[in-house]
């Protein structure tokens, strides 16, 4: 499998490259910002793009925005987004196009190499991979939201 890695941390990029090479995969490139990610992904058309959500310059969601731009021009682009923190709020934007071949994992999952490589294979095959902690947070949030929705208007006023 041909993989493009996008992360502003050279250490993480190189570590992922070693893991992928040991797993029999070819790393076709490594970039450190969103602009380079978009151009290289569209130029190389790898089997999977592995990208950090938070990249320079603001370190907020440049990686996510870059992959959204990639999917706008290459709708079936297989993308695995990595994040240091659980941010369930990214899910609606990630899944907005309704396509598959997407993943969102915490960087800690990379330490389980077999699980990480399996996730890449599933994404390359068109599947969707979501980190269990992200799903748990999303379900907890929905449960909380539904309890608020069940309140009467007066109960909401009192709560406010």
Kinemage of the C-alpha trace (Angstrom):
@kinemage 1
@onewidth
@group {chain A} dominant
@subgroup {mainchain}
@vectorlist {calphas} color= white
{ca unk a 1} P 0.000 0.000 0.000
{ca unk a 2} L 1.270 3.504 -0.890
{ca unk a 3} L 0.930 5.986 2.000
{ca unk a 4} L 1.345 9.758 2.299
{ca unk a 5} L 2.041 11.025 5.833
{ca unk a 6} L 1.212 14.578 6.945
{ca unk a 7} L 2.265 15.727 10.408
{ca unk a 8} L 4.235 18.759 11.546
{ca unk a 9} L 6.242 16.558 13.928
{ca unk a 10} L 9.186 15.097 12.038
{ca unk a 11} L 9.592 12.531 14.805
{ca unk a 12} L 6.048 11.238 14.353
{ca unk a 13} L 6.306 11.287 10.548
{ca unk a 14} L 9.517 9.268 10.629
{ca unk a 15} L 8.150 6.897 13.263
{ca unk a 16} L 5.049 6.232 11.175
{ca unk a 17} L 7.241 5.721 8.115
{ca unk a 18} L 9.230 3.045 9.964
{ca unk a 19} L 6.082 1.309 11.200
{ca unk a 20} L 4.615 1.319 7.702
{ca unk a 21} L 7.825 0.091 6.072
{ca unk a 22} L 8.091 -2.718 8.628
{ca unk a 23} L 4.494 -3.612 7.746
{ca unk a 24} L 5.401 -3.926 4.069
{ca unk a 25} L 3.967 -0.593 2.926
{ca unk a 26} L 5.573 2.150 0.857
{ca unk a 27} L 5.670 5.711 2.172
{ca unk a 28} L 5.458 7.889 -0.939
{ca unk a 29} L 5.862 11.199 0.870
{ca unk a 30} L 5.864 13.142 4.092
{ca unk a 31} L 4.700 16.727 4.561
{ca unk a 32} L 4.402 19.111 7.508
{ca unk a 33} L 1.535 21.482 6.658
{ca unk a 34} L -1.924 21.572 5.125
{ca unk a 35} L -0.989 23.242 1.846
{ca unk a 36} L 1.684 20.645 1.102
{ca unk a 37} L -0.765 17.905 2.112
{ca unk a 38} L -3.339 19.019 -0.443
{ca unk a 39} L -0.865 19.351 -3.302
{ca unk a 40} L 0.976 16.088 -2.594
{ca unk a 41} L -2.196 14.050 -2.040
{ca unk a 42} L -3.693 15.240 -5.321
{ca unk a 43} L -0.414 14.753 -7.170
{ca unk a 44} L 0.492 11.324 -5.753
{ca unk a 45} L -2.996 9.807 -5.239
{ca unk a 46} L -1.736 7.407 -2.535
{ca unk a 47} L -3.689 4.374 -1.353
{ca unk a 48} L -4.097 6.119 2.030
{ca unk a 49} L -3.365 9.580 3.409
{ca unk a 50} L -2.439 9.684 7.109
{ca unk a 51} L -2.798 13.237 8.424
{ca unk a 52} L -2.716 15.046 11.729
{ca unk a 53} L -5.810 17.170 12.349
{ca unk a 54} L -3.829 19.983 13.997
{ca unk a 55} L -1.121 21.429 11.776
{ca unk a 56} L 0.649 24.781 11.281
{ca unk a 57} L 0.220 27.662 11.270
{ca unk a 58} L -2.532 27.851 13.919
{ca unk a 59} L -2.374 24.224 15.097
{ca unk a 60} L -6.161 24.020 15.230
{ca unk a 61} L -7.783 22.170 12.346
{ca unk a 62} L -5.600 22.790 9.284
{ca unk a 63} L -5.179 19.064 8.654
{ca unk a 64} L -8.935 18.550 8.744
{ca unk a 65} L -9.528 21.481 6.416
{ca unk a 66} L -6.824 20.221 4.056
{ca unk a 67} L -8.399 16.772 3.856
{ca unk a 68} L -11.798 18.377 3.216
{ca unk a 69} L -10.227 20.207 0.267
{ca unk a 70} L -8.699 16.958 -0.962
{ca unk a 71} L -12.075 15.190 -0.796
{ca unk a 72} L -13.695 18.069 -2.704
{ca unk a 73} L -11.375 17.330 -5.650
{ca unk a 74} L -10.916 13.591 -5.067
{ca unk a 75} L -14.127 12.373 -3.384
{ca unk a 76} L -12.960 8.801 -2.808
{ca unk a 77} L -9.614 9.830 -1.265
{ca unk a 78} L -8.818 7.358 1.540
{ca unk a 79} L -7.901 9.393 4.616
{ca unk a 80} L -6.932 8.520 8.176
{ca unk a 81} L -6.916 11.527 10.484
{ca unk a 82} L -4.926 11.374 13.696
{ca unk a 83} L -5.427 13.530 16.760
{ca unk a 84} L -3.747 13.823 20.129
{ca unk a 85} L -7.084 14.668 21.776
{ca unk a 86} L -10.671 13.483 21.482
{ca unk a 87} L -12.717 16.100 19.663
{ca unk a 88} L -16.045 14.516 18.743
{ca unk a 89} L -17.085 17.810 17.170
{ca unk a 90} L -14.903 16.968 14.156
{ca unk a 91} L -17.080 13.981 13.245
{ca unk a 92} L -19.892 15.845 11.467
{ca unk a 93} L -17.386 17.590 9.197
{ca unk a 94} L -15.467 14.367 8.592
{ca unk a 95} L -18.558 12.400 7.661
{ca unk a 96} L -20.382 15.242 5.848
{ca unk a 97} L -19.722 13.984 2.330
{ca unk a 98} L -21.276 10.604 3.092
{ca unk a 99} L -18.357 8.756 1.560
{ca unk a 100} L -16.350 5.980 3.077
{ca unk a 101} L -12.608 5.451 3.160
{ca unk a 102} L -12.273 7.601 6.270
{ca unk a 103} L -10.781 7.183 9.692
{ca unk a 104} L -10.305 9.189 12.880
{ca unk a 105} L -7.967 7.709 15.475
{ca unk a 106} L -6.160 9.024 18.491
{ca unk a 107} L -2.393 9.028 18.065
{ca unk a 108} L -2.159 6.657 21.030
{ca unk a 109} L -3.705 3.935 18.827
{ca unk a 110} L -0.568 3.906 16.690
{ca unk a 111} L 1.232 2.152 19.556
{ca unk a 112} L -0.837 -0.950 18.778
{ca unk a 113} L 0.829 -1.495 15.412
{ca unk a 114} L -1.404 -4.392 14.353
{ca unk a 115} L -4.556 -2.368 15.092
{ca unk a 116} L -3.124 0.690 13.301
{ca unk a 117} L -2.174 -1.264 10.170
{ca unk a 118} L -5.570 -2.996 10.196
{ca unk a 119} L -7.275 0.420 10.320
{ca unk a 120} L -5.250 1.557 7.298
{ca unk a 121} L -6.244 -1.566 5.353
{ca unk a 122} L -9.933 -1.019 6.160
{ca unk a 123} L -9.774 2.622 5.085
{ca unk a 124} L -7.929 1.733 1.854
{ca unk a 125} L -10.731 -0.757 1.168
{ca unk a 126} L -13.378 1.956 1.547
{ca unk a 127} L -14.288 1.395 5.193
{ca unk a 128} L -14.798 3.843 8.039
{ca unk a 129} L -12.696 3.589 11.213
{ca unk a 130} L -13.521 5.609 14.336
{ca unk a 131} L -11.558 5.550 17.562
{ca unk a 132} L -13.582 3.912 20.364
{ca unk a 133} L -12.928 6.892 22.664
{ca unk a 134} L -14.316 9.292 20.051
{ca unk a 135} L -17.447 7.170 19.636
{ca unk a 136} L -17.906 6.940 23.425
{ca unk a 137} L -17.646 10.714 23.781
{ca unk a 138} L -20.104 11.259 20.944
{ca unk a 139} L -22.629 8.869 22.477
{ca unk a 140} L -22.238 10.458 25.906
{ca unk a 141} L -22.748 13.896 24.396
{ca unk a 142} L -25.872 12.785 22.545
{ca unk a 143} L -27.257 11.221 25.696
{ca unk a 144} L -26.702 14.501 27.559
{ca unk a 145} L -28.256 16.519 24.714
{ca unk a 146} L -31.375 14.321 24.665
{ca unk a 147} L -31.879 14.846 28.418
{ca unk a 148} L -31.834 18.593 27.862
{ca unk a 149} L -34.273 18.284 24.983
{ca unk a 150} L -36.715 16.493 27.278
{ca unk a 151} L -36.946 19.517 29.615
{ca unk a 152} L -39.961 21.805 29.474
{ca unk a 153} L -39.544 25.456 28.543
{ca unk a 154} L -39.856 26.462 32.202
{ca unk a 155} L -37.298 23.849 33.285
{ca unk a 156} L -34.849 25.235 30.719
{ca unk a 157} L -35.402 28.765 32.027
{ca unk a 158} L -34.734 27.630 35.600
{ca unk a 159} L -31.633 25.741 34.498
{ca unk a 160} L -30.339 28.819 32.660
